[in-house]
Amino acid sequence: MKSSELTPLLFTVYLAAASGRSPALPCFAAFLALVRFSGLFAFTQLFFQTQSCEKNRIKLFAKITELLENMNAGTALLGVKFDIREEYAIEYLEEILKKYIELVGFDPGKAVHGKGNHKTSEQRLIEKLSEYIERLKKYAERIKICGNDRNSYSKTDHDATFMRMKRDHMGNDQLLPGYNIQCAVCDGFIAAFDVYQYASDMDCFQPLIERFQSLYGQYPEYPVADAGYGSYNNYLYCEEHGMEKFMKFTMYEKESKNEKYRNDPYRAVNFPINESGLPVCPNGKEFHFIYSRPVRGNKYGRTEEYFQCEDCSGCPHKEKCCKCKGNRIVRLNEELTQFHAEVLNNLNSIHGALLRMNRSIQSEGTFGTIKWNRSYIRARRRGLKSLFLEFGMISCGFNLHKFHLKKVALRSAA
């Protein structure tokens, strides 16, 4: 479909996510391999987490340090000492192993194993270091597979990321491998889609819009999305590319419907600013700047400024204002506050209300049709490329059927 063939709502794109779909795993019963032992059950772990790997690497480095100290005690008479470090490269340890074997004159062919054979201290140290090197190689390989943009992967499908998914009608979630499928819907048609490994929808917004731009040569004028996409990064991205901000933020419903919360004088964003540019609390006390800190993982260099009240002692508003024992500390981001005010103004306008209504009908309706009317509630393939091809075929079928229904409706109207 060419951009010139799209209806006037071309520049209004509705976003929706299909996270919650896990890839089909063969023999899924093996996912929980039960092993009876002393009345207990052991479970086979089929996923890998970066955080646990980093912790294990740190523990392993401590064991390697202890091992090298034992080696240095044995090679001190030979005038050789291996460097002790906080972290060890695999190549460095392999050089140490090779050099140590030469120093002690160990012959791997004469190594003893099995019950009743006494190993020398040199053989024990060599075997231990070899074991540690293999473990480091395994950790390095797993971290490489996982990459920098996610914190886990499935051992049966390296492209799949473990995500919290609602698996039953009660909304109970489980940690399962899956993909995050994103769609840009225009006039009921799927205008663009992509498959991502990100568990959060916020991280999928920008690459999906870039894909839309690569297909149609322009950015959508009104990208409408739910609160899962509203973030400082995405608002700034819209600002840079000339797009209106119609993505809800986390507290949008409370901000727009709860007047008591919106006008709460004890919220830091509602504090008036005095002539010195400092926030002032309801008791008339100034909040002085302490420090600013960059937000962790923010690609746009977002920083938050921290302010502390000059004196909270004896304040009559203390119980309503804060629960801290000392002086209250607040964090503010003026630019993000302005973005939220602009989003509230856009979404609460008549145009914004129409766009929100159409988003809930078109984007959510698209996935509702695909999942429940077409029974596509589970991916049939594994891997990013395979799943992209699979959902591309699903999207083509959906668009053709939608086009057919519209033609039938036009004939009936005529």
C-alpha positions as CSV (number, residue, x, y, z in Angstrom):
1,M,0.0,0.0,0.0
2,K,1.5,3.3,-1.1
3,S,1.3,6.4,1.2
4,S,-0.8,8.2,-1.5
5,E,-3.4,5.5,-1.3
6,L,-3.9,5.8,2.5
7,T,-7.0,7.7,3.7
8,P,-6.8,11.1,5.3
9,L,-6.0,9.4,8.6
10,L,-2.6,8.4,7.3
11,F,-0.8,10.5,9.9
12,T,-2.8,9.0,12.8
13,V,-1.1,5.8,13.8
14,Y,-2.4,3.6,16.7
15,L,0.0,1.4,18.5
16,A,-0.6,-1.8,20.3
17,A,1.5,-4.6,21.7
18,A,1.0,-8.4,21.5
19,S,3.4,-9.2,24.3
20,G,2.3,-12.3,26.1
21,R,2.7,-14.7,23.2
22,S,5.2,-17.4,23.9
23,P,7.0,-19.4,21.2
24,A,5.9,-22.9,20.7
25,L,8.5,-25.1,22.5
26,P,8.7,-28.8,21.5
27,C,8.0,-31.2,24.3
28,F,7.0,-28.5,26.7
29,A,6.5,-31.2,29.4
30,A,10.2,-31.3,29.7
31,F,10.1,-27.7,30.9
32,L,9.5,-29.1,34.5
33,A,11.6,-32.2,34.7
34,L,10.8,-33.7,38.1
35,V,13.5,-35.6,39.8
36,R,12.5,-37.6,42.9
37,F,15.2,-37.4,45.7
38,S,14.6,-37.6,49.4
39,G,10.9,-36.5,49.0
40,L,12.0,-33.3,47.2
41,F,11.5,-32.1,43.6
42,A,14.2,-30.5,41.5
43,F,13.3,-28.4,38.6
44,T,15.4,-28.0,35.4
45,Q,16.1,-24.3,34.7
46,L,15.5,-23.5,31.0
47,F,16.3,-19.8,31.1
48,F,19.3,-17.7,31.7
49,Q,19.5,-14.4,33.6
50,T,22.4,-11.9,33.2
51,Q,22.1,-10.7,36.8
52,S,22.7,-14.2,38.2
53,C,25.6,-14.7,35.7
54,E,27.3,-11.6,36.9
55,K,27.0,-12.6,40.5
56,N,28.4,-16.0,39.7
57,R,31.3,-14.5,37.8
58,I,32.2,-12.2,40.8
59,K,32.2,-15.3,43.1
60,L,34.3,-17.2,40.6
61,F,36.9,-14.4,40.4
62,A,37.3,-14.6,44.2
63,K,37.9,-18.4,43.9
64,I,40.4,-17.8,41.1
65,T,42.3,-15.2,43.3
66,E,42.5,-17.8,46.2
67,L,43.7,-20.4,43.7
68,L,46.4,-18.1,42.3
69,E,47.6,-17.3,45.8
70,N,48.1,-21.1,46.4
71,M,50.0,-21.3,43.1
72,N,52.2,-18.4,44.1
73,A,53.0,-20.1,47.4
74,G,54.4,-23.1,45.4
75,T,56.3,-21.1,42.8
76,A,57.8,-18.6,45.2
77,L,61.0,-20.7,45.4
78,L,61.3,-20.5,41.6
79,G,61.1,-16.7,41.7
80,V,57.7,-16.6,39.8
81,K,54.6,-14.8,41.0
82,F,51.3,-14.5,39.1
83,D,49.5,-11.2,39.3
84,I,46.4,-11.0,41.4
85,R,43.5,-9.0,39.9
86,E,39.9,-8.1,40.6
87,E,38.8,-9.6,37.3
88,Y,40.5,-12.1,35.0
89,A,40.4,-12.4,31.3
90,I,40.2,-15.9,29.9
91,E,43.4,-15.5,27.8
92,Y,45.3,-14.3,30.9
93,L,44.3,-17.5,32.8
94,E,45.2,-19.7,29.9
95,E,48.7,-18.2,29.8
96,I,49.0,-18.8,33.6
97,L,47.9,-22.4,33.2
98,K,50.4,-23.0,30.4
99,K,53.2,-21.4,32.3
100,Y,52.4,-23.2,35.6
101,I,52.4,-26.6,33.8
102,E,55.9,-25.8,32.4
103,L,57.2,-24.6,35.8
104,V,56.1,-27.7,37.8
105,G,57.0,-30.1,34.9
106,F,53.5,-31.6,35.0
107,D,52.8,-34.3,32.3
108,P,49.1,-34.5,31.5
109,G,49.6,-38.1,30.3
110,K,50.6,-39.2,33.8
111,A,47.7,-37.6,35.5
112,V,45.9,-40.0,37.9
113,H,42.1,-40.3,38.3
114,G,39.7,-42.5,40.1
115,K,39.3,-44.1,43.5
116,G,42.5,-45.2,45.2
117,N,44.8,-42.8,43.3
118,H,46.3,-39.9,45.1
119,K,46.5,-36.7,43.1
120,T,49.5,-34.4,43.6
121,S,48.9,-30.8,44.8
122,E,50.0,-29.5,41.4
123,Q,47.5,-31.7,39.5
124,R,44.7,-30.5,41.8
125,L,45.6,-26.8,41.1
126,I,45.8,-27.4,37.4
127,E,42.5,-29.2,37.2
128,K,40.9,-26.5,39.3
129,L,42.2,-23.7,37.2
130,S,41.1,-25.6,34.0
131,E,37.6,-25.9,35.5
132,Y,37.4,-22.2,36.3
133,I,38.5,-21.3,32.8
134,E,35.7,-23.4,31.3
135,R,33.2,-21.8,33.6
136,L,34.3,-18.4,32.5
137,K,34.0,-19.3,28.9
138,K,30.5,-20.5,29.5
139,Y,29.5,-17.3,31.3
140,A,31.1,-15.2,28.5
141,E,29.1,-17.1,25.8
142,R,25.8,-16.7,27.7
143,I,26.4,-13.0,28.2
144,K,27.1,-12.6,24.5
145,I,23.9,-14.4,23.5
146,C,21.9,-12.3,25.9
147,G,23.3,-9.0,24.6
148,N,23.1,-5.5,26.2
149,D,19.4,-4.8,25.6
150,R,17.8,-7.6,27.6
151,N,18.5,-9.5,30.9
152,S,17.4,-13.1,30.0
153,Y,17.0,-15.6,27.3
154,S,15.5,-19.0,26.8
155,K,17.9,-21.9,26.5
156,T,15.6,-23.6,24.0
157,D,15.2,-20.4,21.9
158,H,18.0,-17.9,22.3
159,D,16.0,-15.1,20.6
160,A,13.1,-15.4,23.1
161,T,13.2,-13.3,26.3
162,F,11.5,-14.3,29.5
163,M,8.6,-11.9,30.2
164,R,5.7,-11.7,32.6
165,M,2.6,-13.0,30.8
166,K,-1.0,-13.4,31.8
167,R,-1.9,-17.0,31.1
168,D,-5.4,-17.4,32.6
169,H,-8.7,-15.5,32.9
170,M,-7.8,-14.3,36.4
171,G,-4.8,-12.4,35.1
172,N,-2.3,-14.4,37.0
173,D,1.1,-13.9,35.3
174,Q,4.0,-16.3,34.8
175,L,7.6,-15.9,33.7
176,L,7.6,-17.4,30.2
177,P,9.7,-17.1,27.0
178,G,8.2,-14.9,24.4
179,Y,8.4,-12.0,22.0
180,N,6.9,-8.5,21.9
181,I,5.0,-8.0,18.7
182,Q,4.2,-4.3,17.9
183,C,1.8,-3.0,15.3
184,A,1.1,0.4,13.9
185,V,-2.6,0.4,12.8
186,C,-4.1,3.0,10.4
187,D,-7.7,3.0,9.4
188,G,-8.1,-0.5,10.7
189,F,-5.2,-1.8,8.5
190,I,-1.8,-2.9,9.9
191,A,0.5,-0.3,8.4
192,A,3.7,-1.5,10.0
193,F,4.7,-4.2,12.5
194,D,7.9,-5.7,14.0
195,V,9.0,-8.3,16.5
196,Y,11.2,-7.3,19.5
197,Q,12.9,-8.9,22.4
198,Y,12.1,-6.0,24.8
199,A,9.8,-6.9,27.7
200,S,8.8,-3.2,28.0
201,D,6.6,-1.4,25.4
202,M,8.5,1.8,26.0
203,D,11.6,0.5,24.3
204,C,9.6,-0.6,21.3
205,F,8.1,2.7,20.4
206,Q,11.0,4.4,18.6
207,P,12.1,1.4,16.5
208,L,8.5,0.8,15.4
209,I,8.1,4.5,14.3
210,E,11.5,4.3,12.5
211,R,10.2,1.3,10.7
212,F,7.0,3.2,9.7
213,Q,9.2,6.0,8.4
214,S,11.3,3.7,6.3
215,L,8.1,2.2,4.7
216,Y,6.2,5.4,4.0
217,G,9.0,8.1,4.0
218,Q,7.5,10.2,6.7
219,Y,6.7,10.1,10.4
220,P,3.1,9.9,11.7
221,E,1.6,13.2,12.8
222,Y,-0.5,11.7,15.6
223,P,1.1,8.6,17.2
224,V,-1.6,7.5,19.7
225,A,-0.6,4.9,22.3
226,D,-1.6,3.8,25.8
227,A,0.3,4.4,29.0
228,G,2.8,1.7,28.3
229,Y,4.6,3.9,25.8
230,G,4.6,7.2,27.6
231,S,8.1,8.1,28.8
232,Y,10.6,10.9,28.7
233,N,12.6,9.3,25.9
234,N,9.5,8.8,23.7
235,Y,8.2,12.3,24.3
236,L,11.6,13.8,23.5
237,Y,11.7,11.6,20.4
238,C,8.4,12.9,19.2
239,E,9.6,16.5,19.9
240,E,12.6,16.0,17.7
241,H,10.7,14.5,14.8
242,G,7.8,16.9,14.7
243,M,5.1,14.5,16.1
244,E,2.3,15.4,18.4
245,K,2.4,13.8,21.8
246,F,-0.7,11.6,22.3
247,M,0.8,8.8,24.5
248,K,-0.6,8.5,28.0
249,F,1.8,8.4,30.9
250,T,1.6,6.2,34.0
251,M,-0.6,8.4,36.2
252,Y,-2.7,9.9,33.3
253,E,-6.0,8.5,34.6
254,K,-5.5,9.9,38.0
255,E,-4.2,13.2,36.7
256,S,-7.2,13.7,34.4
257,K,-10.0,12.3,36.5
258,N,-9.0,12.9,40.2
259,E,-9.1,16.6,40.8
260,K,-8.1,16.2,44.4
261,Y,-4.9,14.4,43.3
262,R,-4.2,16.8,40.5
263,N,-4.4,19.9,42.7
264,D,-2.8,18.4,45.8
265,P,-0.7,21.2,47.2
266,Y,1.7,18.7,48.8
267,R,2.8,17.3,45.4
268,A,6.3,18.5,44.4
269,V,5.1,19.4,40.9
270,N,2.5,21.8,42.4
271,F,5.0,23.7,44.5
272,P,5.2,27.4,43.4
273,I,8.5,28.7,42.2
274,N,9.8,31.9,43.9
275,E,11.9,34.7,42.4
276,S,15.1,32.7,43.2
277,G,13.8,29.8,41.1
278,L,13.4,27.5,44.1
279,P,10.3,25.4,45.0
280,V,8.3,26.6,48.0
281,C,6.3,24.3,50.2
282,P,2.8,25.1,51.6
283,N,4.5,26.2,54.8
284,G,6.5,28.8,52.9
285,K,9.9,27.0,53.3
286,E,12.3,26.9,50.3
287,F,13.6,23.7,48.8
288,H,17.4,24.1,48.1
289,F,19.2,22.2,45.4
290,I,21.3,19.3,46.6
291,Y,22.5,17.4,43.5
292,S,21.4,16.1,40.1
293,R,21.7,12.5,39.0
294,P,21.3,10.9,35.5
295,V,18.5,8.5,35.2
296,R,19.9,4.9,34.9
297,G,19.7,3.5,31.4
298,N,18.3,6.7,29.8
299,K,19.7,7.1,26.3
300,Y,18.8,10.8,26.1
301,G,20.9,11.8,29.1
302,R,17.8,12.6,31.3
303,T,18.8,13.9,34.7
304,E,16.7,14.4,37.9
305,E,17.3,17.3,40.3
306,Y,17.0,16.7,44.0
307,F,15.9,19.4,46.4
308,Q,15.7,19.4,50.2
309,C,13.5,21.6,52.4
310,E,15.4,24.0,54.5
311,D,13.5,23.2,57.7
312,C,10.7,20.8,58.4
313,S,10.8,20.9,62.2
314,G,7.6,22.0,63.8
315,C,5.8,22.2,60.5
316,P,2.0,22.0,60.9
317,H,1.7,20.2,57.5
318,K,4.2,17.5,58.3
319,E,1.8,14.6,58.5
320,K,0.1,15.4,55.2
321,C,3.3,16.5,53.4
322,C,5.7,13.6,54.0
323,K,6.5,10.6,56.3
324,C,10.2,11.2,56.5
325,K,11.9,11.9,59.9
326,G,14.2,14.7,58.7
327,N,13.7,17.4,56.1
328,R,11.7,16.3,53.0
329,I,13.7,15.6,49.8
330,V,12.0,15.8,46.4
331,R,13.2,15.1,42.9
332,L,12.0,17.2,39.9
333,N,12.4,17.1,36.2
334,E,10.9,20.3,34.8
335,E,11.0,19.2,31.2
336,L,9.2,15.9,32.0
337,T,6.6,17.9,33.9
338,Q,6.0,20.1,30.9
339,F,5.7,17.1,28.7
340,H,3.0,15.7,31.0
341,A,1.1,19.0,30.9
342,E,1.2,19.0,27.1
343,V,0.0,15.4,26.9
344,L,-2.9,16.1,29.3
345,N,-3.9,19.1,27.1
346,N,-3.7,17.1,23.9
347,L,-5.6,14.0,25.2
348,N,-8.3,16.0,26.9
349,S,-9.2,18.0,23.8
350,I,-12.0,17.0,21.5
351,H,-9.4,15.8,18.9
352,G,-7.6,13.8,21.5
353,A,-10.8,12.2,22.7
354,L,-11.6,11.1,19.2
355,L,-8.1,9.7,18.7
356,R,-8.2,7.8,22.0
357,M,-11.6,6.3,21.1
358,N,-10.3,5.2,17.7
359,R,-7.1,3.8,19.2
360,S,-9.1,1.5,21.5
361,I,-11.3,0.4,18.6
362,Q,-8.6,-0.1,15.9
363,S,-5.5,-1.2,17.6
364,E,-7.0,-3.3,20.4
365,G,-9.6,-4.6,17.9
366,T,-6.9,-5.7,15.5
367,F,-5.2,-7.9,18.1
368,G,-8.6,-9.0,19.4
369,T,-9.5,-10.2,15.9
370,I,-6.2,-11.9,15.3
371,K,-6.1,-13.7,18.6
372,W,-9.6,-14.7,19.2
373,N,-11.4,-14.6,15.9
374,R,-8.5,-16.2,14.0
375,S,-7.3,-18.3,17.0
376,Y,-3.7,-17.0,16.7
377,I,-2.9,-17.0,20.3
378,R,0.5,-18.7,20.2
379,A,3.5,-18.4,17.8
380,R,4.3,-21.5,15.8
381,R,7.9,-20.7,15.1
382,R,11.0,-19.8,17.0
383,G,13.6,-17.1,16.3
384,L,13.2,-13.4,15.4
385,K,13.4,-13.9,11.6
386,S,11.0,-16.8,11.5
387,L,8.4,-15.1,13.8
388,F,8.7,-11.9,11.7
389,L,7.9,-13.9,8.6
390,E,5.0,-15.7,10.3
391,F,3.4,-12.5,11.6
392,G,3.9,-10.8,8.3
393,M,1.8,-13.5,6.7
394,I,-0.8,-13.1,9.4
395,S,-0.8,-9.3,8.8
396,C,-1.3,-9.7,5.1
397,G,-4.2,-12.0,5.6
398,F,-5.7,-9.6,8.1
399,N,-5.4,-6.6,5.8
400,L,-6.8,-8.5,2.8
401,H,-9.8,-9.6,4.8
402,K,-10.3,-6.0,6.1
403,F,-10.1,-4.7,2.5
404,H,-12.7,-7.3,1.4
405,L,-15.1,-6.3,4.2
406,K,-14.8,-2.6,3.3
407,K,-15.5,-3.3,-0.4
408,V,-18.6,-5.3,0.6
409,A,-19.8,-2.5,2.9
410,L,-19.4,0.1,0.1
411,R,-21.4,-2.1,-2.3
412,S,-24.1,-2.5,0.2
413,A,-24.2,1.2,0.9
414,A,-24.4,1.9,-2.9
